[in-house]
Amino acid sequence: MKTIRASATFMGILILSACGQTTEDSFSQNMTAPKVSTLNTELTPPCPSNPILFVHGYNSGSGVWDTMKSRFMAAGYPDRCLSAFNYTPKGSNRDIAKQIMTDIETALEKAYGSGHTSSKKVDIVAVSMGSLSSRYYIRYLMKPDIIKVGTWVSLAGPNHGTKTTYLCSGSDIACTEMKPGSAFLTNSVDGLNYGGDDAETPYDKPTAQYPTTIRYGTWRSKCDFVINPVDSVVLKQGAYNYYTPKCISHGDFVNEVNLYEEVKYFLTVGPLAKSTSP
């Protein structure tokens, strides 16, 4: 019997050795080398500013941001700090805002890793109609005690609507919402501009209860013939509104290199020292 037991023990050790360790080695490693959790390890290198969430506009997609994203990467932003998602091209801004709420969490986890998102913020760079859905998120869906946005940028946004949408059919929800005076913009329940045109909420402005502010910035050009009038882009209360003297068409706001430099400065440094009027 002793011979049989000894042989069985020897065979067991031989099998474990073939797998790369003995029973004693396995026990020792399990005692001395616990698994390291990634939940407590914030990803590096750090983002130069808050991670950026890019929000595209009407009848478009995330690919419109490829040029701007590549420029941010060349300026030192790791790819994980830059997020762009696809939204329903002609969907309601209310529904897109709900998607943005989810995508912000995805973007934060991508940038910082699991377990590091609760106190973090994104910066939002939106173009055209993306300005409406992202601002709707800030005003009506973001919790006032958990601020998720540090800086909000609107490139050629129809913040007060645009007359070009008068050509849209009534069944096109997104287009209808961009009409000047639309219910989406003005109704007293959840109108984007109701009571003020800059997201009139307690957490926009520094108070004892909500000390964190959101920095708003808009850019417009006289050569943008999609936004009519072009001053519809301007937010009158609490925003930095920039007029670019360079002739930039509506579709080129995402590609123009000087405008990119201004946006990067606005995100990483602060307000620009430039004219806000034509």
C-alpha positions in Angstrom: 0.0 0.0 0.0 2.9 2.4 0.8 4.3 1.7 -2.6 1.0 2.5 -4.3 0.6 5.8 -2.3 4.2 6.8 -3.0 3.7 6.2 -6.7 0.5 8.2 -6.8 2.1 11.1 -5.0 5.1 11.0 -7.4 2.7 10.9 -10.4 0.7 13.8 -9.1 3.9 15.9 -8.6 5.0 14.9 -12.1 1.7 16.0 -13.7 1.9 19.4 -11.8 5.5 19.8 -12.9 4.5 19.3 -16.5 2.1 22.2 -16.0 4.9 24.4 -14.8 4.6 24.2 -11.0 4.4 21.8 -8.1 1.8 21.7 -5.4 4.2 23.5 -3.1 5.1 26.1 -5.7 1.4 26.7 -6.4 0.6 27.2 -2.7 3.6 29.6 -2.3 2.6 31.7 -5.3 -1.0 31.9 -4.2 0.1 33.1 -0.8 2.7 35.6 -2.0 1.4 37.0 -5.3 -2.3 38.1 -5.1 -3.9 39.4 -8.2 -3.6 43.1 -8.7 -7.0 44.8 -9.3 -7.1 47.3 -12.1 -10.0 49.2 -10.3 -7.5 51.1 -8.3 -5.1 51.9 -11.1 -5.8 55.1 -13.0 -4.7 54.9 -16.6 -1.7 56.9 -17.8 -0.5 59.0 -19.4 -3.1 61.6 -18.2 -5.3 63.5 -20.5 -4.0 67.1 -21.1 -7.5 68.4 -20.1 -10.7 66.7 -19.4 -11.4 63.9 -21.9 -13.3 65.2 -24.9 -16.7 63.9 -26.1 -17.4 64.9 -29.7 -21.1 65.2 -30.7 -21.9 65.3 -34.4 -24.9 67.1 -36.0 -27.9 66.5 -38.1 -27.8 63.7 -40.7 -24.2 63.0 -39.9 -21.9 60.6 -38.0 -18.9 60.3 -35.8 -16.5 60.2 -38.8 -16.8 64.0 -39.2 -14.5 64.3 -36.2 -11.6 62.3 -37.7 -9.5 65.3 -38.7 -10.0 67.2 -35.4 -9.3 64.0 -33.4 -6.1 63.4 -35.3 -5.0 67.0 -34.4 -5.7 66.5 -30.8 -3.7 63.3 -30.8 -0.8 65.0 -32.5 -1.0 67.6 -29.7 -0.5 64.9 -27.0 -4.0 63.6 -26.3 -4.0 59.8 -26.0 -6.7 58.1 -28.1 -8.5 57.0 -25.0 -9.1 60.7 -24.1 -11.1 61.3 -27.3 -14.5 59.8 -27.9 -17.0 60.2 -30.7 -20.2 58.2 -31.0 -22.9 57.8 -33.6 -26.3 59.2 -32.9 -29.6 58.8 -34.8 -29.0 61.2 -37.7 -32.5 62.6 -37.6 -33.7 61.6 -34.2 -35.1 63.9 -31.5 -32.6 65.9 -29.5 -34.3 64.7 -26.3 -33.5 61.0 -27.2 -29.9 61.9 -28.4 -29.4 63.6 -25.0 -30.2 60.4 -23.3 -27.6 58.6 -25.4 -25.1 61.4 -24.5 -25.7 60.7 -20.8 -24.7 57.1 -21.3 -21.8 57.9 -23.6 -20.3 60.3 -21.1 -19.9 57.4 -18.7 -18.4 55.3 -21.4 -15.9 58.1 -22.4 -14.9 58.6 -18.7 -14.3 54.9 -18.2 -12.3 54.7 -21.4 -10.1 57.6 -20.3 -9.6 56.8 -16.7 -10.4 53.1 -16.2 -13.1 51.5 -14.1 -13.6 53.0 -10.6 -12.3 56.4 -11.5 -15.3 58.1 -13.1 -17.4 59.4 -10.3 -15.6 62.7 -9.7 -14.4 63.2 -13.3 -15.7 65.4 -16.1 -15.7 65.5 -19.9 -15.4 68.5 -22.2 -18.0 68.4 -24.9 -17.3 69.7 -28.4 -20.5 69.8 -30.5 -21.1 70.8 -34.0 -24.4 72.1 -35.5 -27.4 70.2 -34.1 -25.1 68.4 -31.6 -25.1 71.7 -29.7 -28.8 71.3 -28.9 -28.8 67.7 -27.7 -25.7 68.1 -25.6 -27.0 71.3 -24.0 -30.3 69.6 -23.3 -28.4 66.9 -21.5 -26.7 69.6 -19.3 -29.9 71.4 -18.6 -32.4 68.6 -18.0 -30.6 65.3 -17.5 -27.3 65.9 -15.7 -27.7 65.6 -11.9 -27.0 69.0 -10.2 -24.9 67.3 -7.5 -22.8 65.3 -9.9 -21.4 67.7 -12.5 -20.2 65.7 -15.5 -19.2 68.6 -17.9 -16.3 71.0 -17.5 -16.4 72.9 -20.8 -19.0 72.9 -23.5 -18.1 74.1 -27.1 -20.7 74.8 -29.8 -19.4 75.0 -33.4 -22.0 76.5 -35.7 -24.8 75.5 -33.4 -28.4 76.5 -34.2 -28.9 77.5 -30.5 -31.9 79.6 -31.4 -33.0 77.7 -34.4 -32.3 78.3 -38.1 -34.6 79.5 -40.9 -33.2 76.9 -43.3 -35.3 74.3 -41.5 -38.5 75.8 -42.9 -37.8 73.6 -45.9 -38.0 70.4 -43.8 -41.0 68.2 -43.7 -43.1 68.0 -40.5 -42.2 64.3 -40.1 -38.5 65.1 -39.7 -38.4 65.5 -35.9 -34.9 66.7 -35.6 -35.3 69.3 -38.3 -38.6 70.5 -36.8 -36.9 71.0 -33.4 -34.4 73.3 -35.0 -37.0 75.7 -36.3 -36.9 79.1 -34.7 -39.6 79.2 -31.9 -40.1 75.5 -32.0 -41.6 73.8 -28.9 -38.3 72.0 -28.3 -36.6 75.4 -27.9 -39.3 77.4 -26.1 -41.9 75.3 -24.3 -42.3 76.0 -20.6 -41.8 72.3 -19.5 -38.5 71.4 -21.0 -37.8 74.1 -23.6 -34.0 74.3 -24.2 -34.1 78.1 -24.0 -37.1 78.6 -21.8 -36.3 81.2 -19.1 -32.9 82.0 -20.6 -30.7 80.7 -23.5 -27.7 79.3 -21.7 -28.9 76.3 -19.7 -30.4 78.3 -16.8 -29.7 75.9 -14.0 -28.2 76.3 -10.5 -25.1 74.3 -11.5 -24.2 76.7 -14.3 -23.3 79.4 -11.9 -21.1 79.5 -8.8 -23.1 79.4 -5.6 -22.5 78.1 -2.1 -24.5 75.0 -3.0 -23.1 74.4 -6.5 -19.6 75.9 -6.6 -18.7 74.3 -10.0 -19.2 76.2 -13.2 -19.5 75.0 -16.7 -17.6 77.1 -19.3 -19.6 77.7 -22.4 -18.1 78.8 -25.8 -19.6 79.3 -29.2 -18.1 79.9 -32.7 -19.8 81.3 -35.7 -18.8 82.6 -39.2 -20.4 84.9 -41.7 -20.0 82.3 -44.4 -22.2 79.7 -42.6 -25.3 79.8 -44.7 -26.9 76.9 -43.0 -27.4 78.8 -39.7 -29.7 81.7 -40.6 -29.3 84.1 -39.0 -25.7 83.3 -38.1 -26.2 85.1 -34.7 -28.5 82.2 -33.7 -25.3 80.6 -32.6 -24.8 83.2 -29.8 -25.8 82.4 -26.3 -26.5 85.7 -24.6 -26.2 84.7 -20.9 -23.0 83.4 -19.5 -21.2 82.2 -22.6 -18.1 83.2 -24.5 -19.2 83.9 -28.1 -16.5 84.0 -30.8 -16.9 85.4 -34.3 -14.3 84.2 -36.7 -13.4 86.7 -39.5 -12.2 83.8 -41.7 -14.8 82.5 -44.1 -15.8 79.1 -42.8 -18.6 77.1 -44.3 -21.0 75.2 -42.1 -19.4 71.8 -43.0 -15.9 73.0 -42.5 -16.1 73.9 -38.9 -14.8 70.5 -37.9 -11.8 70.7 -40.2 -10.5 74.3 -40.1 -7.1 74.3 -38.5 -7.1 77.8 -36.9 -10.5 77.1 -35.4 -9.2 73.8 -34.0 -6.3 75.8 -32.3 -8.8 78.2 -30.7 -10.9 75.3 -29.4 -7.9 73.5 -28.0 -6.8 76.7 -26.2 -10.3 77.2 -24.9 -10.3 73.7 -23.5 -6.8 73.6 -22.0 -6.1 77.2 -21.0 -9.3 79.3 -21.0 -11.2 82.1 -22.8 -9.6 83.6 -25.8 -8.5 87.2 -26.1 -10.3 87.9 -29.4 -13.2 89.7 -30.8 -16.7 88.3 -30.3 -18.3 90.6 -32.8 -18.1 91.0 -36.6 
